Amino acid sequence: MDAEPTRNRAEVALMFGVSRARVTQHLNLIKLPSGMVDYLADRTDSRPLSHFTERRLRPMAMKADKAEVITRFSTTVAEIRQNAAERVSREQRRGA
């Protein structure tokens, strides 16, 4: 079998022209709960996507308590939705 040889993080970093630390940061995102990843992947509204930047997701990926991560994520999504609804309501009142 002619499988591609396993690469370490330093080799991958060299291939993509980034630091080994950057490769590690991206690989750590794999540790996010799959429900979160699926939710973000399915978004067509940019508000949640613009809020959940890689920089905000990295600490979540490193937390051991995934139930806490999901709870915080769900709370934040609810707040984003509430803020969006309030914004639309204000805009409608101004336009009326």
C-alpha positions as CSV (number, residue, x, y, z in Angstrom):
1,M,0.0,0.0,0.0
2,D,1.5,3.4,-1.0
3,A,0.0,5.6,1.7
4,E,1.2,9.1,2.2
5,P,3.7,9.2,5.1
6,T,2.6,10.6,8.4
7,R,3.7,14.1,8.8
8,N,4.5,15.9,12.0
9,R,3.4,19.4,12.8
10,A,6.7,20.9,11.8
11,E,6.5,19.3,8.4
12,V,2.9,20.5,7.9
13,A,3.9,24.0,9.0
14,L,6.7,24.0,6.4
15,M,4.3,22.8,3.7
16,F,1.8,25.6,4.3
17,G,4.3,28.3,5.3
18,V,3.0,28.8,8.8
19,S,4.4,28.2,12.2
20,R,4.2,24.9,14.0
21,A,2.2,26.7,16.7
22,R,-0.3,27.8,14.1
23,V,-0.8,24.2,12.9
24,T,-1.4,23.2,16.5
25,Q,-4.0,25.9,16.9
26,H,-5.9,24.7,13.9
27,L,-5.7,21.0,14.9
28,N,-7.0,21.9,18.4
29,L,-10.2,23.1,16.8
30,I,-11.0,19.5,16.0
31,K,-11.7,19.1,19.7
32,L,-14.7,21.3,19.5
33,P,-18.0,19.5,20.1
34,S,-19.4,18.3,16.8
35,G,-22.7,20.0,17.4
36,M,-21.0,23.4,17.5
37,V,-19.1,22.7,14.3
38,D,-22.2,21.5,12.5
39,Y,-24.2,24.6,13.7
40,L,-21.5,27.0,12.4
41,A,-21.0,25.1,9.2
42,D,-24.7,25.3,8.4
43,R,-25.1,29.0,9.0
44,T,-26.2,31.3,6.2
45,D,-26.6,34.3,8.6
46,S,-23.2,35.9,9.1
47,R,-23.8,37.2,12.6
48,P,-22.9,34.0,14.5
49,L,-20.0,33.4,12.1
50,S,-18.6,36.8,12.7
51,H,-18.9,36.4,16.4
52,F,-17.4,32.9,16.7
53,T,-13.9,33.7,15.3
54,E,-11.1,31.2,15.5
55,R,-9.6,33.2,18.3
56,R,-12.8,32.9,20.3
57,L,-13.2,29.2,19.5
58,R,-9.7,28.1,20.5
59,P,-10.2,28.5,24.2
60,M,-13.5,26.6,24.0
61,A,-11.7,23.7,22.2
62,M,-9.2,23.4,25.0
63,K,-11.8,23.1,27.8
64,A,-12.2,19.6,29.3
65,D,-15.8,20.1,30.3
66,K,-17.5,19.9,26.9
67,A,-21.0,20.3,28.5
68,E,-19.9,23.7,29.8
69,V,-18.6,24.6,26.4
70,I,-22.0,23.7,24.8
71,T,-23.9,25.6,27.4
72,R,-21.8,28.7,26.9
73,F,-22.1,28.4,23.1
74,S,-25.9,28.0,23.3
75,T,-26.2,31.0,25.6
76,T,-24.1,33.1,23.3
77,V,-26.1,32.0,20.2
78,A,-29.3,32.9,22.0
79,E,-27.9,36.4,22.9
80,I,-26.9,36.9,19.3
81,R,-30.4,36.0,18.1
82,Q,-32.0,38.3,20.7
83,N,-29.7,41.2,19.8
84,A,-30.6,40.7,16.1
85,A,-34.3,40.6,16.9
86,E,-34.0,43.8,18.9
87,R,-32.1,45.5,16.1
88,V,-34.7,44.5,13.5
89,S,-37.5,45.8,15.9
90,R,-35.7,49.1,16.3
91,E,-35.2,49.5,12.5
92,Q,-38.9,48.7,11.9
93,R,-40.0,51.3,14.4
94,R,-37.8,53.9,12.8
95,G,-39.1,53.1,9.3
96,A,-42.8,53.0,10.4
